[in-house]
């Protein structure tokens, strides 16, 4: 998910080239671990409430 969102990608003169490409998966793995340990990004309750309201309205 984070890779497709473009997290950690630098462009232009600050691009890390081949080295960045090889190690960026390690960085994303650690970022995902930190997000998970922190309890996520906080949208699950909002998503659940939205879907629950839709089910109640007969949609």
N, C-alpha and C positions, 0 to 999 in steps of 0.2 A: 504494500500500500504506500509506504513512504517513498519507495523508489519511483513509483508511477506519479506521485505528487511532485517529484523533482526536488525533494529535500536533500540538501547537501551538494547540489550541482552548482558549480561555478563556471562562468563563461569568460570569454575574453582572455586577457593577459594573465588572469589568476587561475586558469584551469590547470589541474594537476596532471593532465595527460594520462599516460598508461598507468603510472603509479596510483593515481587517484582512482582509476577504474578498478584496479586490483584490490584496493583496500576499502573502498566505499561500502561494500557489503558488511564488513566488520563494524563500521561506524553505525550503519543502519540497524544492525542486530543489537548493538548496545543501546541505541535510542529506543528501539522497540521494547527492550527489557526494562528500561527506565520508565517508559510510558505505562507498561503493564504493572510494574511495582507501585506506581503512583495511583493506580486505579483507572487507567484509561484516559480518554480525552473528554469525558463528561457528556457524551451525547446519548448514551443508552437510555437513560430515564426519559429524556425528551422524545426520543424515537418511540419508546414504548407507549407514552401518553398519546402521541399523535396517532399511532396505529390503533390504540384502544378506543379513541374517540371516533375514528373512522368506522370501526366495527359496530359501535353503538348507534351510529347514524344510518346504518343500513347500506353503506357504500360498498 
